[in-house]
Amino acid sequence: MRRRRAGIAAIERLKAWARRLKSEVLTLWIAARDPRTPWRARLVAGGAAAYALSPIDLIPDFVPVLGYLDDLIIVPLGVALAIRLIPAPLLGIFRERAAELAVRPVSRTAAMAIVIIWLLGAGALAAAWRAAQRVESPPSRTMFSPVTQPAASLHR
């Protein structure tokens, strides 16, 4: 019973850590876009936030152990370094702004960009499919296409 409670407590601590990390990534995204943030902090904050939010990993997640290990090491270290580089008064402001955005994170511009990318991808896929269909099927004969006959049969 004690092991089970310890396991549940560990899972709850991990969930709380993940929520804090998510909040800090949003804070760093805000800090990277704010001109008051020092340029080094903006660079590190932007890189950490981009890596954390990116669907592309340095080491793909399907690689055993190492796939998730990079997420467990690179992201928290980047977040920690960026937080140390951002001045405390600014960090407080950015955390307040992140808490406001976390309630309702809506970006219509990003949503439109994603929809446009999907539509362009679907259009490209349809065009490629049509082109492949044209290449695979032989040209059809119509009533007006010339019929070729062997030359020997024409002279008899």
VENCORGI-V97479 format. One line per field, one symbol per residue. phi: phi as a letter, one per 20 degrees, with the letter a starting at -180 (. if undefined). Layout:
phi: ???
This chain:
phi: .fffffffffffffffffffffffffffffffeefffgffffffffffffffeffddfdgfffgmfgefffedfffffffffffeeggfffffffffffffffbfccfffffffffffffffffffffffffffffeffeedfeffeecfffffee
